[in-house]
Amino acid sequence: MPALDLAFSALADPTRRALVHRLSRGPARVTDLAAPFPISLAAVSKHLKVLERARLVRRVRAGREFHLALRAAPLREVARWTARYQRFWTARLDALEAFLGKE
Amino acid sequence: MPALDLAFSALADPTRRALVHRLSRGPARVTDLAAPFPISLAAVSKHLKVLERARLVRRVRAGREFHLALRAAPLREVARWTARYQRFWTARLDALEAFLGKE
């Protein structure tokens, strides 16, 4: 599956987006990542697997244990794809504002 | 389902991203949208339904027929969510560059 498909698909879930948000502050162990969520450790692990498959997260060895770390590249690709349409939505919102101004 | 879930999920498909790209240039009829794709009109219509459900596309009446038009808001929300991590990937890529420079 193309990288962009996997990244968009992985981000289509609020728990996975929250995990990305948490990991943007630095690497963490699965147990620490799971603690604030009202779901089981197994459920969090499953979400992390989806993020790993989309290459949004990688496993890094830290002594005798593993940490999860965010990967920059797929996030940047999603941002790049979306930014192409910034001109579109700026124009639309300007038009809306102009219309409301006339009302 | 939250709007952001629906938007990310709808964009996790290359045909749907291509349809968004086409519609960013202006509204179009389903048949015109479908023409460049190597899939059936029915398949394109299904993809458009997914985009409509995610509120990325809306149907507008144009005389006796309907056109599809892109909607700005969900695209902007996806861009906003992703832009929060720009600082993260800029830092990562700067670190990588510094590391490669030392090698």
N, CA and C atoms of all chains as a GROMACS GRO file, in nm:
protein
  618
    1MET      N    1   0.086  -0.120   0.000
    1MET     CA    2   0.000   0.000   0.000
    1MET      C    3   0.089   0.125   0.000
    2PRO      N    4   0.054   0.227  -0.081
    2PRO     CA    5   0.138   0.348  -0.083
    2PRO      C    6   0.153   0.409   0.057
    3ALA      N    7   0.267   0.470   0.083
    3ALA     CA    8   0.297   0.528   0.214
    3ALA      C    9   0.191   0.628   0.258
    4LEU      N   10   0.142   0.707   0.163
    4LEU     CA   11   0.044   0.811   0.198
    4LEU      C   12  -0.089   0.748   0.238
    5ASP      N   13  -0.128   0.638   0.172
    5ASP     CA   14  -0.250   0.565   0.210
    5ASP      C   15  -0.239   0.517   0.354
    6LEU      N   16  -0.127   0.456   0.386
    6LEU     CA   17  -0.106   0.402   0.520
    6LEU      C   18  -0.106   0.512   0.625
    7ALA      N   19  -0.041   0.624   0.593
    7ALA     CA   20  -0.033   0.734   0.690
    7ALA      C   21  -0.171   0.794   0.715
    8PHE      N   22  -0.244   0.827   0.609
    8PHE     CA   23  -0.379   0.885   0.626
    8PHE      C   24  -0.467   0.786   0.702
    9SER      N   25  -0.460   0.659   0.666
    9SER     CA   26  -0.544   0.559   0.729
    9SER      C   27  -0.511   0.545   0.879
   10ALA      N   28  -0.382   0.545   0.911
   10ALA     CA   29  -0.341   0.532   1.051
   10ALA      C   30  -0.388   0.652   1.134
   11LEU      N   31  -0.394   0.769   1.072
   11LEU     CA   32  -0.430   0.892   1.144
   11LEU      C   33  -0.581   0.911   1.156
   12ALA      N   34  -0.658   0.820   1.098
   12ALA     CA   35  -0.805   0.832   1.098
   12ALA      C   36  -0.866   0.779   1.227
   13ASP      N   37  -0.792   0.781   1.334
   13ASP     CA   38  -0.842   0.729   1.461
   13ASP      C   39  -0.795   0.822   1.574
   14PRO      N   40  -0.887   0.865   1.662
   14PRO     CA   41  -0.851   0.964   1.764
   14PRO      C   42  -0.745   0.913   1.864
   15THR      N   43  -0.748   0.783   1.897
   15THR     CA   44  -0.646   0.730   1.989
   15THR      C   45  -0.509   0.735   1.923
   16ARG      N   46  -0.503   0.698   1.796
   16ARG     CA   47  -0.373   0.701   1.727
   16ARG      C   48  -0.323   0.844   1.710
   17ARG      N   49  -0.414   0.938   1.684
   17ARG     CA   50  -0.370   1.078   1.676
   17ARG      C   51  -0.320   1.126   1.813
   18ALA      N   52  -0.386   1.082   1.920
   18ALA     CA   53  -0.340   1.120   2.055
   18ALA      C   54  -0.202   1.059   2.084
   19LEU      N   55  -0.178   0.936   2.037
   19LEU     CA   56  -0.046   0.874   2.056
   19LEU      C   57   0.062   0.952   1.980
   20VAL      N   58   0.029   0.993   1.859
   20VAL     CA   59   0.124   1.074   1.781
   20VAL      C   60   0.153   1.204   1.857
   21HIS      N   61   0.048   1.264   1.910
   21HIS     CA   62   0.066   1.390   1.984
   21HIS      C   63   0.160   1.368   2.103
   22ARG      N   64   0.134   1.260   2.180
   22ARG     CA   65   0.218   1.231   2.295
   22ARG      C   66   0.363   1.208   2.253
   23LEU      N   67   0.384   1.131   2.145
   23LEU     CA   68   0.520   1.098   2.101
   23LEU      C   69   0.592   1.217   2.039
   24SER      N   70   0.518   1.318   1.998
   24SER     CA   71   0.585   1.438   1.944
   24SER      C   72   0.662   1.510   2.055
   25ARG      N   73   0.631   1.478   2.180
   25ARG     CA   74   0.704   1.538   2.293
   25ARG      C   75   0.827   1.455   2.331
   26GLY      N   76   0.842   1.336   2.272
   26GLY     CA   77   0.959   1.253   2.300
   26GLY      C   78   0.923   1.105   2.308
   27PRO      N   79   1.023   1.016   2.293
   27PRO     CA   80   0.999   0.871   2.297
   27PRO      C   81   0.943   0.828   2.433
   28ALA      N   82   0.875   0.716   2.435
   28ALA     CA   83   0.816   0.666   2.560
   28ALA      C   84   0.799   0.515   2.553
   29ARG      N   85   0.786   0.452   2.672
   29ARG     CA   86   0.758   0.308   2.678
   29ARG      C   87   0.609   0.284   2.656
   30VAL      N   88   0.576   0.166   2.608
   30VAL     CA   89   0.435   0.134   2.581
   30VAL      C   90   0.350   0.154   2.707
   31THR      N   91   0.400   0.106   2.822
   31THR     CA   92   0.320   0.118   2.945
   31THR      C   93   0.292   0.265   2.980
   32ASP      N   94   0.393   0.351   2.962
   32ASP     CA   95   0.373   0.493   2.992
   32ASP      C   96   0.278   0.557   2.892
   33LEU      N   97   0.292   0.513   2.765
   33LEU     CA   98   0.201   0.565   2.663
   33LEU      C   99   0.057   0.527   2.693
   34ALA      N  100   0.039   0.405   2.740
   34ALA     CA  101  -0.097   0.350   2.759
   34ALA      C  102  -0.166   0.411   2.881
   35ALA      N  103  -0.086   0.450   2.982
   35ALA     CA  104  -0.142   0.492   3.112
   35ALA      C  105  -0.259   0.590   3.102
   36PRO      N  106  -0.249   0.700   3.022
   36PRO     CA  107  -0.359   0.797   3.026
   36PRO      C  108  -0.484   0.753   2.950
   37PHE      N  109  -0.476   0.640   2.876
   37PHE     CA  110  -0.591   0.600   2.794
   37PHE      C  111  -0.685   0.507   2.869
   38PRO      N  112  -0.815   0.523   2.847
   38PRO     CA  113  -0.913   0.439   2.919
   38PRO      C  114  -0.932   0.304   2.849
   39ILE      N  115  -0.830   0.258   2.775
   39ILE     CA  116  -0.840   0.129   2.706
   39ILE      C  117  -0.724   0.041   2.754
   40SER      N  118  -0.731  -0.088   2.722
   40SER     CA  119  -0.631  -0.183   2.772
   40SER      C  120  -0.495  -0.160   2.706
   41LEU      N  121  -0.391  -0.212   2.773
   41LEU     CA  122  -0.257  -0.207   2.716
   41LEU      C  123  -0.254  -0.277   2.580
   42ALA      N  124  -0.325  -0.388   2.569
   42ALA     CA  125  -0.330  -0.463   2.443
   42ALA      C  126  -0.390  -0.378   2.330
   43ALA      N  127  -0.493  -0.302   2.364
   43ALA     CA  128  -0.557  -0.216   2.264
   43ALA      C  129  -0.462  -0.105   2.219
   44VAL      N  130  -0.390  -0.048   2.316
   44VAL     CA  131  -0.291   0.056   2.281
   44VAL      C  132  -0.180  -0.005   2.194
   45SER      N  133  -0.136  -0.126   2.229
   45SER     CA  134  -0.032  -0.193   2.149
   45SER      C  135  -0.078  -0.213   2.005
   46LYS      N  136  -0.204  -0.249   1.989
   46LYS     CA  137  -0.258  -0.268   1.853
   46LYS      C  138  -0.252  -0.137   1.774
   47HIS      N  139  -0.291  -0.028   1.841
   47HIS     CA  140  -0.287   0.103   1.775
   47HIS      C  141  -0.142   0.138   1.737
   48LEU      N  142  -0.049   0.106   1.827
   48LEU     CA  143   0.093   0.135   1.799
   48LEU      C  144   0.143   0.053   1.680
   49LYS      N  145   0.093  -0.070   1.668
   49LYS     CA  146   0.131  -0.154   1.554
   49LYS      C  147   0.085  -0.091   1.423
   50VAL      N  148  -0.035  -0.035   1.424
   50VAL     CA  149  -0.086   0.032   1.304
   50VAL      C  150   0.004   0.152   1.269
   51LEU      N  151   0.042   0.227   1.372
   51LEU     CA  152   0.130   0.343   1.351
   51LEU      C  153   0.269   0.299   1.303
   52GLU      N  154   0.317   0.185   1.354
   52GLU     CA  155   0.447   0.132   1.309
   52GLU      C  156   0.441   0.090   1.163
   53ARG      N  157   0.331   0.020   1.127
   53ARG     CA  158   0.316  -0.026   0.989
   53ARG      C  159   0.311   0.094   0.893
   54ALA      N  160   0.255   0.204   0.939
   54ALA     CA  161   0.249   0.325   0.857
   54ALA      C  162   0.379   0.405   0.866
   55ARG      N  163   0.477   0.351   0.938
   55ARG     CA  164   0.608   0.412   0.959
   55ARG      C  165   0.599   0.548   1.029
   56LEU      N  166   0.491   0.567   1.104
   56LEU     CA  167   0.478   0.690   1.182
   56LEU      C  168   0.546   0.675   1.317
   57VAL      N  169   0.572   0.551   1.355
   57VAL     CA  170   0.634   0.521   1.484
   57VAL      C  171   0.738   0.413   1.463
   58ARG      N  172   0.848   0.422   1.537
   58ARG     CA  173   0.946   0.314   1.533
   58ARG      C  174   0.981   0.273   1.676
   59ARG      N  175   1.033   0.149   1.687
   59ARG     CA  176   1.073   0.093   1.814
   59ARG      C  177   1.222   0.118   1.831
   60VAL      N  178   1.264   0.177   1.941
   60VAL     CA  179   1.408   0.198   1.964
   60VAL      C  180   1.447   0.130   2.093
   61ARG      N  181   1.562   0.061   2.091
   61ARG     CA  182   1.608  -0.008   2.212
   61ARG      C  183   1.664   0.097   2.309
   62ALA      N  184   1.624   0.087   2.435
   62ALA     CA  185   1.677   0.176   2.540
   62ALA      C  186   1.720   0.085   2.654
   63GLY      N  187   1.847   0.042   2.648
   63GLY     CA  188   1.897  -0.051   2.751
   63GLY      C  189   1.828  -0.186   2.733
   64ARG      N  190   1.757  -0.230   2.839
   64ARG     CA  191   1.693  -0.361   2.833
   64ARG      C  192   1.549  -0.352   2.784
   65GLU      N  193   1.502  -0.233   2.754
   65GLU     CA  194   1.363  -0.225   2.708
   65GLU      C  195   1.352  -0.149   2.576
   66PHE      N  196   1.229  -0.140   2.529
   66PHE     CA  197   1.204  -0.069   2.404
   66PHE      C  198   1.124   0.058   2.429
   67HIS      N  199   1.159   0.159   2.353
   67HIS     CA  200   1.078   0.281   2.353
   67HIS      C  201   1.015   0.296   2.216
   68LEU      N  202   0.907   0.368   2.212
   68LEU     CA  203   0.846   0.403   2.085
   68LEU      C  204   0.882   0.547   2.055
   69ALA      N  205   0.915   0.574   1.927
   69ALA     CA  206   0.950   0.711   1.888
   69ALA      C  207   0.875   0.748   1.761
   70LEU      N  208   0.840   0.874   1.752
   70LEU     CA  209   0.770   0.923   1.634
   70LEU      C  210   0.867   0.937   1.517
   71ARG      N  211   0.818   0.911   1.397
   71ARG     CA  212   0.901   0.932   1.278
   71ARG      C  213   0.846   1.050   1.200
   72ALA      N  214   0.934   1.132   1.152
   72ALA     CA  215   0.894   1.260   1.093
   72ALA      C  216   0.839   1.246   0.950
   73ALA      N  217   0.901   1.159   0.870
   73ALA     CA  218   0.877   1.162   0.726
   73ALA      C  219   0.729   1.148   0.684
   74PRO      N  220   0.654   1.048   0.736
   74PRO     CA  221   0.516   1.035   0.687
   74PRO      C  222   0.428   1.153   0.726
   75LEU      N  223   0.453   1.211   0.844
   75LEU     CA  224   0.377   1.329   0.886
   75LEU      C  225   0.401   1.445   0.790
   76ARG      N  226   0.529   1.457   0.752
   76ARG     CA  227   0.564   1.564   0.658
   76ARG      C  228   0.498   1.543   0.522
   77GLU      N  229   0.490   1.416   0.481
   77GLU     CA  230   0.426   1.388   0.351
   77GLU      C  231   0.277   1.421   0.352
   78VAL      N  232   0.212   1.389   0.464
   78VAL     CA  233   0.070   1.422   0.478
   78VAL      C  234   0.053   1.574   0.474
   79ALA      N  235   0.140   1.646   0.545
   79ALA     CA  236   0.133   1.792   0.548
   79ALA      C  237   0.156   1.850   0.408
   80ARG      N  238   0.252   1.791   0.337
   80ARG     CA  239   0.283   1.839   0.202
   80ARG      C  240   0.166   1.819   0.108
   81TRP      N  241   0.106   1.700   0.117
   81TRP     CA  242  -0.007   1.672   0.028
   81TRP      C  243  -0.118   1.773   0.054
   82THR      N  244  -0.148   1.796   0.182
   82THR     CA  245  -0.259   1.882   0.221
   82THR      C  246  -0.231   2.028   0.186
   83ALA      N  247  -0.106   2.070   0.203
   83ALA     CA  248  -0.070   2.210   0.181
   83ALA      C  249  -0.094   2.253   0.036
   84ARG      N  250  -0.094   2.155  -0.056
   84ARG     CA  251  -0.119   2.188  -0.197
   84ARG      C  252  -0.256   2.256  -0.213
   85TYR      N  253  -0.347   2.230  -0.118
   85TYR     CA  254  -0.483   2.281  -0.133
   85TYR      C  255  -0.510   2.403  -0.047
   86GLN      N  256  -0.404   2.453   0.016
   86GLN     CA  257  -0.419   2.571   0.102
   86GLN      C  258  -0.474   2.689   0.022
   87ARG      N  259  -0.424   2.705  -0.100
   87ARG     CA  260  -0.471   2.813  -0.185
   87ARG      C  261  -0.622   2.801  -0.209
   88PHE      N  262  -0.666   2.674  -0.227
   88PHE     CA  263  -0.808   2.650  -0.250
   88PHE      C  264  -0.892   2.697  -0.133
   89TRP      N  265  -0.856   2.652  -0.010
   89TRP     CA  266  -0.944   2.687   0.101
   89TRP      C  267  -0.930   2.833   0.141
   90THR      N  268  -0.814   2.895   0.121
   90THR     CA  269  -0.801   3.037   0.148
   90THR      C  270  -0.895   3.116   0.057
   91ALA      N  271  -0.896   3.081  -0.071
   91ALA     CA  272  -0.983   3.148  -0.168
   91ALA      C  273  -1.130   3.129  -0.130
   92ARG      N  274  -1.168   3.006  -0.090
   92ARG     CA  275  -1.308   2.979  -0.055
   92ARG      C  276  -1.349   3.061   0.066
   93LEU      N  277  -1.262   3.069   0.165
   93LEU     CA  278  -1.299   3.138   0.288
   93LEU      C  279  -1.300   3.289   0.266
   94ASP      N  280  -1.213   3.338   0.180
   94ASP     CA  281  -1.216   3.481   0.144
   94ASP      C  282  -1.349   3.515   0.076
   95ALA      N  283  -1.392   3.426  -0.014
   95ALA     CA  284  -1.517   3.450  -0.087
   95ALA      C  285  -1.635   3.452   0.010
   96LEU      N  286  -1.633   3.360   0.106
   96LEU     CA  287  -1.739   3.352   0.206
   96LEU      C  288  -1.744   3.480   0.289
   97GLU      N  289  -1.626   3.527   0.330
   97GLU     CA  290  -1.617   3.648   0.410
   97GLU      C  291  -1.672   3.769   0.331
   98ALA      N  292  -1.632   3.778   0.204
   98ALA     CA  293  -1.677   3.887   0.119
   98ALA      C  294  -1.830   3.882   0.108
   99PHE      N  295  -1.885   3.762   0.093
   99PHE     CA  296  -2.029   3.743   0.079
   99PHE      C  297  -2.099   3.788   0.208
  100LEU      N  298  -2.047   3.746   0.322
  100LEU     CA  299  -2.108   3.781   0.450
  100LEU      C  300  -2.097   3.931   0.475
  101GLY      N  301  -1.986   3.993   0.426
  101GLY     CA  302  -1.968   4.135   0.442
  101GLY      C  303  -2.075   4.216   0.370
  102LYS      N  304  -2.120   4.161   0.255
  102LYS     CA  305  -2.221   4.230   0.175
  102LYS      C  306  -2.360   4.218   0.231
  103GLU      N  307  -2.382   4.109   0.306
  103GLU     CA  308  -2.519   4.080   0.360
  103GLU      C  309  -2.567   4.192   0.454
  104MET      N  310  -1.903   0.957   1.376
  104MET     CA  311  -1.755   0.956   1.372
  104MET      C  312  -1.704   1.100   1.366
  105PRO      N  313  -1.598   1.134   1.442
  105PRO     CA  314  -1.547   1.271   1.438
  105PRO      C  315  -1.509   1.312   1.295
  106ALA      N  316  -1.525   1.441   1.265
  106ALA     CA  317  -1.498   1.493   1.131
  106ALA      C  318  -1.357   1.460   1.084
  107LEU      N  319  -1.261   1.468   1.177
  107LEU     CA  320  -1.122   1.446   1.140
  107LEU      C  321  -1.098   1.298   1.105
  108ASP      N  322  -1.165   1.207   1.176
  108ASP     CA  323  -1.156   1.064   1.143
  108ASP      C  324  -1.205   1.041   1.000
  109LEU      N  325  -1.319   1.098   0.969
  109LEU     CA  326  -1.380   1.078   0.837
  109LEU      C  327  -1.291   1.137   0.728
  110ALA      N  328  -1.234   1.254   0.753
  110ALA     CA  329  -1.151   1.320   0.652
  110ALA      C  330  -1.023   1.240   0.627
  111PHE      N  331  -0.952   1.201   0.734
  111PHE     CA  332  -0.829   1.123   0.717
  111PHE      C  333  -0.860   0.990   0.646
  112SER      N  334  -0.968   0.927   0.688
  112SER     CA  335  -1.004   0.798   0.630
  112SER      C  336  -1.037   0.813   0.480
  113ALA      N  337  -1.112   0.917   0.446
  113ALA     CA  338  -1.149   0.939   0.305
  113ALA      C  339  -1.025   0.965   0.219
  114LEU      N  340  -0.925   1.028   0.278
  114LEU     CA  341  -0.805   1.065   0.200
  114LEU      C  342  -0.703   0.951   0.194
  115ALA      N  343  -0.734   0.838   0.255
  115ALA     CA  344  -0.641   0.724   0.258
  115ALA      C  345  -0.651   0.638   0.132
  116ASP      N  346  -0.695   0.696   0.024
  116ASP     CA  347  -0.712   0.622  -0.102
  116ASP      C  348  -0.664   0.709  -0.218
  117PRO      N  349  -0.580   0.654  -0.306
  117PRO     CA  350  -0.520   0.737  -0.413
  117PRO      C  351  -0.623   0.791  -0.513
  118THR      N  352  -0.728   0.713  -0.541
  118THR     CA  353  -0.832   0.764  -0.632
  118THR      C  354  -0.904   0.883  -0.570
  119ARG      N  355  -0.935   0.870  -0.441
  119ARG     CA  356  -1.005   0.980  -0.376
  119ARG      C  357  -0.916   1.104  -0.366
  120ARG      N  358  -0.786   1.083  -0.342
  120ARG     CA  359  -0.695   1.200  -0.339
  120ARG      C  360  -0.688   1.263  -0.478
  121ALA      N  361  -0.689   1.180  -0.583
  121ALA     CA  362  -0.686   1.234  -0.720
  121ALA      C  363  -0.814   1.312  -0.750
  122LEU      N  364  -0.927   1.264  -0.697
  122LEU     CA  365  -1.054   1.336  -0.718
  122LEU      C  366  -1.050   1.472  -0.646
  123VAL      N  367  -0.995   1.474  -0.526
  123VAL     CA  368  -0.981   1.601  -0.453
  123VAL      C  369  -0.894   1.696  -0.534
  124HIS      N  370  -0.785   1.642  -0.588
  124HIS     CA  371  -0.694   1.725  -0.667
  124HIS      C  372  -0.767   1.784  -0.788
  125ARG      N  373  -0.842   1.700  -0.859
  125ARG     CA  374  -0.917   1.748  -0.975
  125ARG      C  375  -1.016   1.857  -0.935
  126LEU      N  376  -1.088   1.834  -0.826
  126LEU     CA  377  -1.192   1.928  -0.783
  126LEU      C  378  -1.135   2.057  -0.726
  127SER      N  379  -1.008   2.056  -0.687
  127SER     CA  380  -0.947   2.180  -0.639
  127SER      C  381  -0.933   2.281  -0.754
  128ARG      N  382  -0.945   2.232  -0.878
  128ARG     CA  383  -0.940   2.323  -0.993
  128ARG      C  384  -1.079   2.375  -1.030
  129GLY      N  385  -1.184   2.321  -0.967
  129GLY     CA  386  -1.320   2.370  -0.992
  129GLY      C  387  -1.419   2.255  -0.995
  130PRO      N  388  -1.550   2.288  -0.980
  130PRO     CA  389  -1.655   2.187  -0.978
  130PRO      C  390  -1.663   2.111  -1.111
  131ALA      N  391  -1.715   1.990  -1.108
  131ALA     CA  392  -1.726   1.910  -1.230
  131ALA      C  393  -1.840   1.810  -1.217
  132ARG      N  394  -1.886   1.760  -1.334
  132ARG     CA  395  -1.989   1.655  -1.334
  132ARG      C  396  -1.924   1.520  -1.307
  133VAL      N  397  -2.001   1.427  -1.253
  133VAL     CA  398  -1.947   1.294  -1.223
  133VAL      C  399  -1.885   1.231  -1.348
  134THR      N  400  -1.954   1.240  -1.461
  134THR     CA  401  -1.902   1.175  -1.582
  134THR      C  402  -1.767   1.236  -1.624
  135ASP      N  403  -1.752   1.367  -1.610
  135ASP     CA  404  -1.625   1.431  -1.644
  135ASP      C  405  -1.516   1.392  -1.545
  136LEU      N  406  -1.556   1.383  -1.418
  136LEU     CA  407  -1.460   1.343  -1.315
  136LEU      C  408  -1.410   1.201  -1.340
  137ALA      N  409  -1.502   1.115  -1.384
  137ALA     CA  410  -1.470   0.972  -1.398
  137ALA      C  411  -1.385   0.944  -1.521
  138ALA      N  412  -1.398   1.028  -1.624
  138ALA     CA  413  -1.335   1.001  -1.754
  138ALA      C  414  -1.187   0.961  -1.746
  139PRO      N  415  -1.102   1.034  -1.673
  139PRO     CA  416  -0.958   0.998  -1.676
  139PRO      C  417  -0.923   0.873  -1.596
  140PHE      N  418  -1.016   0.818  -1.519
  140PHE     CA  419  -0.983   0.705  -1.432
  140PHE      C  420  -1.009   0.572  -1.502
  141PRO      N  421  -0.921   0.473  -1.479
  141PRO     CA  422  -0.937   0.343  -1.543
  141PRO      C  423  -1.036   0.253  -1.468
  142ILE      N  424  -1.130   0.315  -1.396
  142ILE     CA  425  -1.229   0.236  -1.322
  142ILE      C  426  -1.367   0.280  -1.368
  143SER      N  427  -1.470   0.202  -1.332
  143SER     CA  428  -1.606   0.229  -1.380
  143SER      C  429  -1.662   0.357  -1.318
  144LEU      N  430  -1.768   0.409  -1.384
  144LEU     CA  431  -1.839   0.526  -1.331
  144LEU      C  432  -1.896   0.494  -1.194
  145ALA      N  433  -1.946   0.371  -1.177
  145ALA     CA  434  -2.002   0.329  -1.048
  145ALA      C  435  -1.896   0.333  -0.938
  146ALA      N  436  -1.775   0.289  -0.971
  146ALA     CA  437  -1.666   0.290  -0.872
  146ALA      C  438  -1.629   0.433  -0.835
  147VAL      N  439  -1.624   0.522  -0.935
  147VAL     CA  440  -1.594   0.663  -0.906
  147VAL      C  441  -1.705   0.723  -0.819
  148SER      N  442  -1.830   0.690  -0.849
  148SER     CA  443  -1.942   0.741  -0.770
  148SER      C  444  -1.931   0.697  -0.624
  149LYS      N  445  -1.889   0.572  -0.603
  149LYS     CA  446  -1.870   0.523  -0.467
  149LYS      C  447  -1.765   0.604  -0.393
  150HIS      N  448  -1.653   0.631  -0.462
  150HIS     CA  449  -1.548   0.712  -0.401
  150HIS      C  450  -1.601   0.852  -0.368
  151LEU      N  451  -1.681   0.908  -0.459
  151LEU     CA  452  -1.736   1.042  -0.434
  151LEU      C  453  -1.830   1.040  -0.313
  152LYS      N  454  -1.905   0.931  -0.298
  152LYS     CA  455  -1.994   0.919  -0.180
  152LYS      C  456  -1.912   0.921  -0.051
  153VAL      N  457  -1.798   0.854  -0.051
  153VAL     CA  458  -1.710   0.855   0.068
  153VAL      C  459  -1.662   0.998   0.096
  154LEU      N  460  -1.624   1.068  -0.011
  154LEU     CA  461  -1.578   1.207   0.005
  154LEU      C  462  -1.693   1.297   0.053
  155GLU      N  463  -1.815   1.271   0.003
  155GLU     CA  464  -1.930   1.350   0.047
  155GLU      C  465  -1.959   1.327   0.195
  156ARG      N  466  -1.953   1.199   0.237
  156ARG     CA  467  -1.980   1.165   0.376
  156ARG      C  468  -1.878   1.232   0.468
  157ALA      N  469  -1.754   1.248   0.418
  157ALA     CA  470  -1.649   1.315   0.495
  157ALA      C  471  -1.659   1.468   0.480
  158ARG      N  472  -1.761   1.513   0.409
  158ARG     CA  473  -1.786   1.656   0.383
  158ARG      C  474  -1.670   1.723   0.309
  159LEU      N  475  -1.593   1.642   0.236
  159LEU     CA  476  -1.486   1.697   0.152
  159LEU      C  477  -1.540   1.740   0.017
  160VAL      N  478  -1.658   1.689  -0.017
  160VAL     CA  479  -1.718   1.718  -0.147
  160VAL      C  480  -1.867   1.742  -0.124
  161ARG      N  481  -1.922   1.838  -0.200
  161ARG     CA  482  -2.067   1.856  -0.193
  161ARG      C  483  -2.125   1.857  -0.333
  162ARG      N  484  -2.254   1.828  -0.343
  162ARG     CA  485  -2.327   1.824  -0.467
  162ARG      C  486  -2.391   1.961  -0.489
  163VAL      N  487  -2.369   2.025  -0.603
  163VAL     CA  488  -2.434   2.154  -0.629
  163VAL      C  489  -2.515   2.144  -0.756
  164ARG      N  490  -2.636   2.200  -0.753
  164ARG     CA  491  -2.721   2.195  -0.872
  164ARG      C  492  -2.667   2.295  -0.974
  165ALA      N  493  -2.656   2.251  -1.098
  165ALA     CA  494  -2.613   2.340  -1.208
  165ALA      C  495  -2.714   2.322  -1.320
  166GLY      N  496  -2.822   2.404  -1.317
  166GLY     CA  497  -2.930   2.390  -1.413
  166GLY      C  498  -3.000   2.258  -1.392
  167ARG      N  499  -3.000   2.170  -1.493
  167ARG     CA  500  -3.073   2.043  -1.482
  167ARG      C  501  -2.985   1.931  -1.430
  168GLU      N  502  -2.857   1.961  -1.404
  168GLU     CA  503  -2.771   1.853  -1.356
  168GLU      C  504  -2.699   1.891  -1.226
  169PHE      N  505  -2.622   1.796  -1.178
  169PHE     CA  506  -2.548   1.820  -1.054
  169PHE      C  507  -2.398   1.825  -1.082
  170HIS      N  508  -2.332   1.913  -1.012
  170HIS     CA  509  -2.186   1.917  -1.014
  170HIS      C  510  -2.136   1.878  -0.876
  171LEU      N  511  -2.013   1.828  -0.873
  171LEU     CA  512  -1.948   1.803  -0.746
  171LEU      C  513  -1.849   1.916  -0.722
  172ALA      N  514  -1.843   1.962  -0.598
  172ALA     CA  515  -1.750   2.071  -0.563
  172ALA      C  516  -1.675   2.034  -0.437
  173LEU      N  517  -1.552   2.079  -0.430
  173LEU     CA  518  -1.470   2.052  -0.313
  173LEU      C  519  -1.513   2.144  -0.198
  174ARG      N  520  -1.504   2.095  -0.076
  174ARG     CA  521  -1.531   2.178   0.041
  174ARG      C  522  -1.400   2.204   0.114
  175ALA      N  523  -1.383   2.326   0.157
  175ALA     CA  524  -1.253   2.367   0.211
  175ALA      C  525  -1.231   2.319   0.355
  176ALA      N  526  -1.335   2.323   0.438
  176ALA     CA  527  -1.316   2.310   0.583
  176ALA      C  528  -1.242   2.182   0.628
  177PRO      N  529  -1.284   2.062   0.582
  177PRO     CA  530  -1.214   1.943   0.634
  177PRO      C  531  -1.068   1.936   0.591
  178LEU      N  532  -1.038   1.985   0.472
  178LEU     CA  533  -0.898   1.989   0.426
  178LEU      C  534  -0.816   2.078   0.517
  179ARG      N  535  -0.876   2.192   0.554
  179ARG     CA  536  -0.806   2.285   0.641
  179ARG      C  537  -0.783   2.224   0.778
  180GLU      N  538  -0.883   2.146   0.826
  180GLU     CA  539  -0.868   2.082   0.958
  180GLU      C  540  -0.756   1.979   0.957
  181VAL      N  541  -0.746   1.902   0.849
  181VAL     CA  542  -0.638   1.804   0.835
  181VAL      C  543  -0.503   1.876   0.834
  182ALA      N  544  -0.497   1.986   0.759
  182ALA     CA  545  -0.372   2.062   0.750
  182ALA      C  546  -0.334   2.120   0.887
  183ARG      N  547  -0.436   2.168   0.960
  183ARG     CA  548  -0.411   2.226   1.092
  183ARG      C  549  -0.358   2.122   1.188
  184TRP      N  550  -0.422   2.005   1.186
  184TRP     CA  551  -0.380   1.899   1.277
  184TRP      C  552  -0.233   1.863   1.249
  185THR      N  553  -0.202   1.847   1.121
  185THR     CA  554  -0.069   1.803   1.083
  185THR      C  555   0.036   1.911   1.111
  186ALA      N  556  -0.002   2.036   1.090
  186ALA     CA  557   0.093   2.146   1.105
  186ALA      C  558   0.145   2.157   1.249
  187ARG      N  559   0.066   2.102   1.345
  187ARG     CA  560   0.111   2.106   1.485
  187ARG      C  561   0.243   2.033   1.502
  188TYR      N  562   0.274   1.941   1.412
  188TYR     CA  563   0.395   1.858   1.426
  188TYR      C  564   0.508   1.903   1.335
  189GLN      N  565   0.488   2.015   1.269
  189GLN     CA  566   0.591   2.068   1.178
  189GLN      C  567   0.720   2.094   1.255
  190ARG      N  568   0.705   2.147   1.376
  190ARG     CA  569   0.821   2.175   1.459
  190ARG      C  570   0.898   2.045   1.486
  191PHE      N  571   0.822   1.936   1.509
  191PHE     CA  572   0.884   1.806   1.536
  191PHE      C  573   0.968   1.759   1.418
  192TRP      N  574   0.908   1.759   1.298
  192TRP     CA  575   0.986   1.703   1.187
  192TRP      C  576   1.096   1.794   1.141
  193THR      N  577   1.080   1.925   1.157
  193THR     CA  578   1.188   2.017   1.123
  193THR      C  579   1.308   1.988   1.214
  194ALA      N  580   1.282   1.970   1.344
  194ALA     CA  581   1.389   1.940   1.439
  194ALA      C  582   1.456   1.807   1.404
  195ARG      N  583   1.376   1.705   1.370
  195ARG     CA  584   1.431   1.574   1.337
  195ARG      C  585   1.520   1.583   1.215
  196LEU      N  586   1.475   1.655   1.115
  196LEU     CA  587   1.550   1.659   0.990
  196LEU      C  588   1.676   1.744   1.005
  197ASP      N  589   1.668   1.847   1.090
  197ASP     CA  590   1.787   1.927   1.121
  197ASP      C  591   1.891   1.840   1.190
  198ALA      N  592   1.845   1.757   1.285
  198ALA     CA  593   1.936   1.669   1.358
  198ALA      C  594   2.003   1.570   1.262
  199LEU      N  595   1.925   1.517   1.170
  199LEU     CA  596   1.978   1.422   1.072
  199LEU      C  597   2.084   1.488   0.985
  200GLU      N  598   2.054   1.609   0.942
  200GLU     CA  599   2.148   1.683   0.857
  200GLU      C  600   2.279   1.710   0.932
  201ALA      N  601   2.266   1.750   1.057
  201ALA     CA  602   2.384   1.777   1.140
  201ALA      C  603   2.467   1.649   1.154
  202PHE      N  604   2.400   1.537   1.175
  202PHE     CA  605   2.466   1.408   1.192
  202PHE      C  606   2.539   1.370   1.063
  203LEU      N  607   2.472   1.387   0.951
  203LEU     CA  608   2.532   1.352   0.822
  203LEU      C  609   2.650   1.444   0.790
  204GLY      N  610   2.640   1.570   0.834
  204GLY     CA  611   2.746   1.666   0.812
  204GLY      C  612   2.874   1.626   0.885
  205LYS      N  613   2.858   1.564   1.003
  205LYS     CA  614   2.972   1.522   1.086
  205LYS      C  615   3.039   1.397   1.032
  206GLU      N  616   2.963   1.315   0.959
  206GLU     CA  617   3.014   1.184   0.912
  206GLU      C  618   3.129   1.204   0.813
   0.00000   0.00000   0.00000
